[in-house]
Amino acid sequence: MTAEKLVRKLLGILTIGSVLLALSGGAAVANDKDDDGNRRNTSRVAVCAHPGTPAEQTRLVRESKVDRYLRKGALLGACEDTVLNLLNQIDGAQALLAALALVEESGGGVPASRSPRGTDTTACLGIQDVLADVTARVTLLVPVNGAFEMFLRRKPGEFDGLSADEIKDLLPLILMGLERTEGDLCDVLLNHVATGPEPRTVEELLEAGAITVDNGPEFPISVGKGDVKVNYESEFSVRDRFATNGIMHFLNSVIANEPPAPPPGSDGLVTVFITNGTYSGGIPAGLAGRDAACQSEAAEANLPGTWTAWLSDSTMNAKNRVADGEYRNVSGALIANDMADLTDALLASPIFLNQYGNNVDGLYWTGTLPDGTAATVNSNCEDWTNTDAVNGECSGDDINVCGSTGNSNKNNGEWTNSRVKLCYYQYHLLCFSD
C-alpha cells in the first residue's frame, strides 16, 4: 500500500465526523426547508433502509465531492442500523437469516459430513452477534432467496412469501434429502462473511482481485460483459449497501465450496442452458437453424464449444443428437448423471437457467418424449418450419401447425414433454454442449 493510499484511508477514518457534519448541515438529522418554506426531515437513516435504488447514498456521494474513502466513511457513519437489523428488513434475505439461525441453534454438535474444511457448526456460532455488533467491520455477501433455492435444488419461487422462521423449519428436511448436515451449511455460510479493519466496496474488491473470507479461502473477484462476479460464478446483483458496521453485496448464487464448473465439454461434462431469446416453431428453420441459434446465444455468453438444440423431428430423436455425459447447468448444478438418467423422466433438478445463469420461467420447444424419442402427434411444427398464424387447437386438422414443449420448472417427464402449442407462438430453446 502506498503512503498516499494509507493517508487517504486514515483520513477516511479520522474525518468521518467532519464529512457527515458538512453533508448533514451540522446535525445528525438535517431539517432542510422545501420550496414553500416548510421544514422536511432528511434523516440519514434513509441511506440504509432498503437495498433498492440508493438515492440518498447517491446524493451523499455527489454532494461530498471528496475522496472515495471519505465518501465510504460518510456513508458508513450516516447509517443508524446494523447489518443484522437491515437484513431483517429486506425481502429476499429470509433464506440467509434462516440458515444462520439454524446453525446457531444446532449448538455446534453436528460435524460437517464431507466439507473441505471439516467445519462443524461451532465455527458459525456468533456470526449473528458480529452482524449486530456496532463496532464490527463486516463485508457480507448476501445470497438472495433465489440463490438458496438453486443451491438447495428447490423450485424457483419456493421460498417466496415465507418468513425466515418458516424457511428455517424446512431446512433440516431439505438438507437430509441432499445428504447434507447443518455443518455443511455452516461451511457454505462462512464463504460469505469477511471481517477486518474495514468493509470493502465492490470497487475495492475489484482492485484487490479477491476477497478473503473468515476461516476460509480467498475467492477471486472478476469482471466480464459488465458483470462483477465472485469465484467466477456468483454475480453481484446489488452492490454497496451500507450499514453502520459494514457493507452488504447481494449475490444471485451461493458461493459453494466446490470449484467453479469446468468449461463445457471437458471431462465428460455436458452443459445445458435455456436460451435467453425466444423463437417461433419455424424460425430459424429446421434442426440446423435451431442449432445455430444455440451456438449464437452460447457465444454471446462466452461459452465455448459446439452447441445442439434438444429437438426431435420426423427423422431424428433428440437423444441421438446430443452428447452423452454428466449433465449440469451453467452454474454447475447436477441435472442428470448420463443419458439414461436424463431420459428416465426424473431429473436431479429442473433446467431453469439461461446461458448467463439467470432463472427462466417458461416453455421451450422440444418435440420430444421423456425417453428422448420424437413425439409423433402435434410435435414438431412440420420439422420446425411452420410459423402459420392460425386460430385453432392442436388437434384434428391443426396437427401440422403445432409443436410440443418442455417446462423449465419441472423435473419429471414434463421437463421435455409438457404442453402442445401452436407454432407461431414464441418459446425458448434448450441447448446442450458437445
C-alpha positions as CSV (number, residue, x, y, z in Angstrom):
1,M,0.0,0.0,0.0
2,T,1.4,3.4,-1.0
3,A,1.9,6.2,1.6
4,E,-0.7,8.2,-0.3
5,K,-3.3,5.4,0.0
6,L,-2.5,4.9,3.6
7,V,-3.0,8.6,4.3
8,R,-6.3,8.6,2.4
9,K,-7.6,5.7,4.5
10,L,-6.5,7.3,7.7
11,L,-8.2,10.5,6.6
12,G,-11.3,8.5,5.9
13,I,-11.4,7.2,9.5
14,L,-10.4,10.5,11.1
15,T,-12.7,12.8,9.2
16,I,-15.9,10.8,9.1
17,G,-17.4,13.1,11.6
18,S,-16.5,16.3,9.8
19,V,-17.7,15.0,6.4
20,L,-21.0,14.0,8.0
21,L,-21.3,17.4,9.6
22,A,-20.8,19.0,6.3
23,L,-23.2,16.7,4.5
24,S,-26.0,17.0,7.1
25,G,-25.8,20.7,7.7
26,G,-24.2,20.2,11.1
27,A,-26.8,17.9,12.6
28,A,-27.5,14.1,12.6
29,V,-30.8,14.9,11.1
30,A,-30.8,17.8,8.7
31,N,-34.2,19.5,8.7
32,D,-34.0,21.4,5.4
33,K,-36.8,23.5,4.0
34,D,-38.8,22.8,0.9
35,D,-39.7,25.4,-1.7
36,D,-42.7,26.5,0.4
37,G,-40.5,27.1,3.5
38,N,-41.8,24.0,5.3
39,R,-39.2,22.0,7.1
40,R,-38.6,18.5,5.9
41,N,-36.9,15.5,7.5
42,T,-33.8,14.2,5.7
43,S,-32.7,11.8,8.3
44,R,-29.5,9.9,7.4
45,V,-31.2,6.6,8.4
46,A,-32.8,6.6,4.9
47,V,-29.4,5.8,3.5
48,C,-29.6,2.2,4.7
49,A,-33.3,1.5,4.7
50,H,-33.6,-0.8,1.7
51,P,-31.4,-2.4,-1.0
52,G,-33.3,-0.7,-3.8
53,T,-32.2,2.4,-5.6
54,P,-29.8,4.1,-3.2
55,A,-31.0,7.7,-3.9
56,E,-29.8,9.1,-0.6
57,Q,-26.4,7.4,-1.0
58,T,-26.1,8.9,-4.5
59,R,-26.9,12.3,-3.1
60,L,-24.3,12.0,-0.3
61,V,-21.6,10.9,-2.8
62,R,-22.5,13.6,-5.3
63,E,-22.6,16.4,-2.8
64,S,-19.5,15.4,-0.8
65,K,-17.1,15.8,-3.8
66,V,-14.3,14.2,-1.7
67,D,-12.0,11.2,-2.0
68,R,-13.9,7.9,-2.2
69,Y,-12.5,6.8,1.2
70,L,-14.1,9.8,2.7
71,R,-17.3,9.0,0.9
72,K,-17.3,5.5,2.2
73,G,-16.7,6.7,5.7
74,A,-19.5,9.2,5.3
75,L,-21.9,6.5,4.2
76,L,-21.0,4.1,7.0
77,G,-21.3,6.8,9.6
78,A,-24.6,8.0,8.1
79,C,-26.3,4.7,8.8
80,E,-28.0,4.1,12.1
81,D,-28.8,0.4,11.7
82,T,-26.5,-2.7,11.8
83,V,-26.2,-5.3,9.1
84,L,-28.3,-7.7,11.0
85,N,-31.1,-5.3,11.6
86,L,-31.1,-4.3,7.9
87,L,-31.2,-8.0,6.8
88,N,-34.3,-8.4,8.8
89,Q,-36.0,-5.6,6.9
90,I,-35.1,-6.9,3.4
91,D,-37.5,-9.0,1.4
92,G,-35.2,-11.6,-0.2
93,A,-32.8,-12.2,2.7
94,Q,-35.0,-14.6,4.6
95,A,-33.2,-17.8,3.5
96,L,-29.8,-16.4,4.7
97,L,-31.3,-15.5,8.0
98,A,-32.9,-18.9,8.3
99,A,-29.6,-20.6,7.6
100,L,-27.8,-18.5,10.2
101,A,-30.4,-19.2,12.8
102,L,-30.4,-23.0,12.1
103,V,-26.6,-23.4,12.5
104,E,-26.8,-21.2,15.6
105,E,-29.5,-23.4,17.1
106,S,-27.6,-26.6,16.3
107,G,-25.1,-25.5,19.0
108,G,-22.1,-26.9,17.3
109,G,-22.9,-30.5,17.8
110,V,-23.2,-31.5,14.2
111,P,-20.0,-32.2,12.2
112,A,-19.7,-31.5,8.5
113,S,-20.1,-34.6,6.5
114,R,-17.6,-34.0,3.7
115,S,-16.7,-30.4,3.6
116,P,-13.2,-29.3,2.6
117,R,-12.6,-27.5,5.9
118,G,-14.2,-30.2,8.1
119,T,-16.2,-27.4,9.7
120,D,-18.7,-28.1,12.5
121,T,-21.3,-25.6,13.4
122,T,-19.3,-24.1,16.2
123,A,-17.5,-22.1,13.5
124,C,-20.8,-20.3,12.8
125,L,-21.8,-19.6,16.3
126,G,-21.6,-15.9,16.8
127,I,-22.0,-14.8,13.2
128,Q,-25.3,-13.1,14.1
129,D,-23.6,-11.4,17.0
130,V,-20.9,-10.0,14.7
131,L,-23.6,-8.7,12.3
132,A,-25.3,-7.0,15.2
133,D,-22.1,-5.5,16.7
134,V,-21.9,-1.8,16.0
135,T,-18.1,-1.9,16.5
136,A,-17.6,-4.7,13.9
137,R,-16.4,-4.1,10.3
138,V,-18.1,-6.6,8.0
139,T,-18.2,-7.3,4.3
140,L,-21.2,-9.5,3.9
141,L,-22.1,-11.3,0.7
142,V,-25.8,-12.0,0.8
143,P,-27.2,-14.8,-1.4
144,V,-30.8,-13.9,-2.1
145,N,-33.6,-16.3,-1.6
146,G,-33.5,-17.5,-5.2
147,A,-29.8,-18.3,-4.8
148,F,-30.5,-20.6,-1.9
149,E,-33.3,-22.2,-3.9
150,M,-30.8,-23.1,-6.6
151,F,-28.2,-24.3,-4.1
152,L,-30.7,-26.5,-2.2
153,R,-32.2,-27.7,-5.5
154,R,-35.7,-26.2,-4.9
155,K,-38.1,-24.9,-7.5
156,P,-37.8,-21.2,-8.3
157,G,-40.0,-19.1,-6.0
158,E,-40.5,-21.9,-3.4
159,F,-39.3,-19.5,-0.6
160,D,-41.4,-16.6,-1.8
161,G,-43.7,-15.3,0.9
162,L,-42.1,-17.4,3.6
163,S,-40.6,-15.9,6.8
164,A,-37.1,-16.7,7.9
165,D,-38.6,-18.9,10.7
166,E,-40.7,-20.8,8.2
167,I,-37.8,-21.5,5.9
168,K,-35.7,-22.5,8.9
169,D,-38.2,-25.1,9.8
170,L,-38.0,-26.6,6.3
171,L,-34.2,-26.6,6.1
172,P,-33.4,-29.8,8.1
173,L,-35.6,-31.9,5.9
174,I,-34.2,-30.3,2.8
175,L,-30.6,-30.9,4.0
176,M,-31.4,-34.5,4.8
177,G,-32.8,-35.1,1.3
178,L,-29.5,-33.7,-0.1
179,E,-27.4,-35.9,2.3
180,R,-26.0,-32.7,3.9
181,T,-25.8,-31.5,7.5
182,E,-26.0,-28.3,9.4
183,G,-22.2,-28.4,9.4
184,D,-22.1,-28.4,5.6
185,L,-24.5,-25.4,5.6
186,C,-22.2,-23.6,8.1
187,D,-19.2,-24.4,5.9
188,V,-21.0,-22.6,3.0
189,L,-22.2,-19.7,5.1
190,L,-18.6,-18.9,6.1
191,N,-17.9,-18.2,2.4
192,H,-20.0,-15.1,2.6
193,V,-18.6,-13.3,5.7
194,A,-15.4,-11.2,5.8
195,T,-14.4,-9.2,8.8
196,G,-11.4,-6.9,9.0
197,P,-10.1,-3.4,9.6
198,E,-12.7,-2.0,7.2
199,P,-15.5,-3.3,4.9
200,R,-14.9,-3.4,1.2
201,T,-17.0,-1.8,-1.6
202,V,-17.2,-3.7,-4.9
203,E,-14.7,-1.2,-6.4
204,E,-12.2,-2.0,-3.7
205,L,-12.8,-5.8,-4.1
206,L,-12.1,-5.5,-7.9
207,E,-8.9,-3.6,-7.2
208,A,-7.8,-6.3,-4.7
209,G,-8.8,-9.0,-7.2
210,A,-10.1,-11.3,-4.4
211,I,-11.9,-11.5,-1.1
212,T,-10.6,-13.5,1.8
213,V,-13.5,-14.8,3.9
214,D,-13.4,-15.7,7.6
215,N,-12.0,-19.1,8.5
216,G,-11.6,-19.9,4.8
217,P,-10.2,-19.4,1.4
218,E,-9.6,-16.5,-0.9
219,F,-12.2,-16.2,-3.7
220,P,-11.3,-14.4,-6.9
221,I,-13.3,-11.3,-8.0
222,S,-13.6,-10.9,-11.8
223,V,-15.5,-8.9,-14.3
224,G,-16.9,-9.9,-17.7
225,K,-19.5,-8.4,-20.0
226,G,-20.2,-5.7,-17.4
227,D,-20.9,-8.2,-14.6
228,V,-18.8,-8.5,-11.5
229,K,-18.6,-12.0,-10.1
230,V,-17.0,-13.7,-7.1
231,N,-15.5,-17.2,-7.6
232,Y,-16.3,-16.8,-11.4
233,E,-19.9,-17.7,-10.8
234,S,-21.8,-15.6,-8.2
235,E,-22.8,-12.3,-9.7
236,F,-23.1,-9.1,-7.6
237,S,-26.7,-8.3,-8.4
238,V,-26.9,-5.4,-5.9
239,R,-23.8,-3.7,-4.6
240,D,-22.6,-1.5,-1.8
241,R,-25.4,-1.3,0.6
242,F,-24.1,0.4,3.7
243,A,-24.9,-0.3,7.4
244,T,-23.4,1.3,10.4
245,N,-21.0,-1.7,10.9
246,G,-20.4,-2.9,7.3
247,I,-21.3,-3.2,3.7
248,M,-23.6,-5.7,2.0
249,H,-23.4,-7.0,-1.5
250,F,-26.3,-9.2,-2.9
251,L,-25.5,-12.3,-4.9
252,N,-27.6,-14.3,-7.4
253,S,-26.0,-17.6,-6.4
254,V,-24.4,-19.2,-3.3
255,I,-20.6,-19.4,-3.1
256,A,-20.3,-23.2,-2.8
257,N,-17.1,-24.9,-1.7
258,E,-16.7,-26.8,-4.9
259,P,-14.5,-25.1,-7.6
260,P,-16.3,-23.4,-10.5
261,A,-17.7,-25.7,-13.1
262,P,-15.2,-26.7,-15.7
263,P,-15.6,-25.4,-19.3
264,P,-18.4,-27.1,-21.3
265,G,-17.3,-30.4,-22.9
266,S,-14.3,-31.1,-20.5
267,D,-14.1,-34.3,-18.5
268,G,-17.3,-35.7,-19.9
269,L,-19.3,-32.7,-18.7
270,V,-22.3,-31.6,-20.8
271,T,-23.6,-28.2,-20.0
272,V,-27.2,-27.3,-20.6
273,F,-28.9,-23.9,-20.7
274,I,-32.2,-22.4,-21.8
275,T,-31.9,-19.7,-24.4
276,N,-32.4,-16.2,-23.3
277,G,-34.2,-15.5,-26.6
278,T,-37.5,-17.0,-27.8
279,Y,-38.3,-18.4,-31.3
280,S,-41.4,-19.4,-33.2
281,G,-41.9,-23.0,-34.3
282,G,-40.4,-22.4,-37.7
283,I,-37.9,-19.6,-37.5
284,P,-35.0,-20.3,-37.5
285,A,-35.9,-23.2,-39.8
286,G,-35.1,-26.8,-39.2
287,L,-32.8,-28.5,-36.7
288,A,-29.8,-26.8,-38.3
289,G,-31.3,-23.4,-37.8
290,R,-32.1,-24.0,-34.2
291,D,-28.6,-25.5,-33.5
292,A,-27.3,-22.2,-35.0
293,A,-29.5,-20.3,-32.6
294,C,-28.0,-22.2,-29.6
295,Q,-24.5,-21.6,-30.9
296,S,-25.1,-17.9,-31.3
297,E,-26.6,-17.5,-27.8
298,A,-23.7,-19.5,-26.2
299,A,-21.2,-17.2,-28.0
300,E,-23.0,-14.2,-26.5
301,A,-22.2,-15.5,-23.0
302,N,-18.6,-16.6,-24.0
303,L,-19.5,-20.3,-23.7
304,P,-17.0,-22.3,-25.8
305,G,-17.7,-25.4,-27.8
306,T,-20.4,-26.7,-30.2
307,W,-24.0,-26.5,-29.1
308,T,-27.0,-28.5,-30.1
309,A,-30.7,-27.9,-29.5
310,W,-32.7,-30.6,-27.7
311,L,-35.2,-31.2,-30.5
312,S,-36.6,-34.2,-32.4
313,D,-38.2,-34.1,-35.9
314,S,-39.6,-36.8,-38.2
315,T,-36.1,-38.2,-38.9
316,M,-34.1,-37.8,-35.7
317,N,-34.6,-38.3,-31.9
318,A,-33.2,-35.7,-29.6
319,K,-31.3,-38.3,-27.5
320,N,-29.3,-39.2,-30.6
321,R,-28.4,-35.6,-31.4
322,V,-26.8,-34.5,-28.1
323,A,-23.7,-35.8,-26.3
324,D,-23.9,-38.4,-23.5
325,G,-22.2,-37.4,-20.3
326,E,-22.8,-35.8,-16.9
327,Y,-25.4,-33.0,-17.5
328,R,-25.1,-29.8,-15.5
329,N,-26.4,-26.3,-15.8
330,V,-24.1,-23.3,-16.3
331,S,-23.8,-22.8,-12.5
332,G,-22.6,-26.4,-12.1
333,A,-25.8,-27.9,-10.5
334,L,-26.4,-31.5,-11.5
335,I,-29.2,-32.3,-13.9
336,A,-28.6,-35.9,-14.7
337,N,-25.7,-38.4,-14.4
338,D,-25.8,-39.6,-18.0
339,M,-28.2,-40.1,-20.9
340,A,-30.0,-43.0,-19.2
341,D,-30.6,-40.8,-16.2
342,L,-31.6,-37.8,-18.4
343,T,-34.3,-39.9,-20.1
344,D,-35.8,-41.7,-17.1
345,A,-38.5,-39.0,-16.5
346,L,-36.9,-37.7,-13.3
347,L,-34.1,-35.0,-13.3
348,A,-31.9,-34.2,-10.3
349,S,-33.0,-30.6,-10.7
350,P,-35.1,-28.6,-13.2
351,I,-33.4,-26.9,-16.1
352,F,-34.2,-23.3,-15.4
353,L,-31.0,-21.3,-16.0
354,N,-30.1,-19.5,-19.2
355,Q,-26.6,-19.1,-20.6
356,Y,-26.0,-16.2,-18.2
357,G,-27.0,-18.1,-15.1
358,N,-30.3,-16.3,-14.7
359,N,-33.6,-18.1,-14.0
360,V,-36.0,-18.6,-16.9
361,D,-39.6,-19.4,-16.1
362,G,-41.4,-20.8,-19.2
363,L,-41.6,-23.2,-22.0
364,Y,-39.1,-24.3,-24.7
365,W,-39.7,-26.2,-27.9
366,T,-38.7,-29.9,-27.8
367,G,-40.8,-32.2,-29.9
368,T,-39.6,-35.0,-27.6
369,L,-40.9,-37.5,-25.2
370,P,-39.4,-38.2,-21.7
371,D,-37.5,-41.2,-23.1
372,G,-35.7,-38.9,-25.6
373,T,-37.5,-40.1,-28.7
374,A,-39.6,-38.0,-31.0
375,A,-43.2,-37.3,-30.1
376,T,-45.4,-38.4,-33.0
377,V,-48.5,-36.3,-32.7
378,N,-48.7,-32.5,-32.8
379,S,-45.0,-32.5,-32.1
380,N,-42.6,-30.7,-34.5
381,C,-44.2,-27.8,-36.4
382,E,-43.6,-29.7,-39.7
383,D,-39.9,-30.4,-38.9
384,W,-39.6,-26.9,-37.4
385,T,-40.5,-25.0,-40.5
386,N,-44.1,-23.9,-39.8
387,T,-45.0,-20.5,-38.5
388,D,-48.6,-20.3,-39.7
389,A,-50.7,-18.0,-37.6
390,V,-54.0,-19.8,-37.2
391,N,-56.9,-19.8,-34.8
392,G,-57.4,-23.3,-33.6
393,E,-56.4,-26.1,-31.3
394,C,-53.7,-28.7,-31.6
395,S,-56.0,-31.5,-32.7
396,G,-57.6,-32.8,-35.8
397,D,-56.7,-30.8,-38.9
398,D,-54.4,-28.5,-37.0
399,I,-51.7,-31.0,-36.1
400,N,-49.2,-29.6,-38.6
401,V,-49.2,-26.2,-37.0
402,C,-48.3,-27.4,-33.5
403,G,-45.2,-28.5,-31.6
404,S,-44.6,-30.0,-28.2
405,T,-42.7,-28.1,-25.5
406,G,-41.0,-28.7,-22.2
407,N,-41.4,-26.8,-18.9
408,S,-38.4,-25.1,-17.1
409,N,-40.0,-25.6,-13.7
410,K,-40.4,-29.4,-14.0
411,N,-38.0,-32.2,-13.1
412,N,-40.5,-35.0,-14.0
413,G,-41.3,-36.0,-17.6
414,E,-42.8,-32.6,-18.3
415,W,-39.2,-31.2,-18.5
416,T,-39.3,-32.3,-22.1
417,N,-43.0,-33.1,-22.8
418,S,-45.3,-30.7,-21.1
419,R,-47.7,-28.9,-23.5
420,V,-48.5,-28.8,-27.2
421,K,-48.5,-25.2,-28.6
422,L,-49.4,-23.5,-31.9
423,C,-46.2,-23.0,-34.0
424,Y,-46.5,-19.2,-34.4
425,Y,-46.0,-18.7,-30.6
426,Q,-42.5,-17.8,-29.3
427,Y,-40.8,-20.1,-26.9
428,H,-37.2,-20.8,-25.8
429,L,-34.8,-23.5,-26.9
430,L,-32.9,-26.0,-24.8
431,C,-29.1,-26.2,-25.7
432,F,-26.6,-28.9,-24.9
433,S,-22.8,-28.6,-25.3
434,D,-20.8,-31.1,-27.3
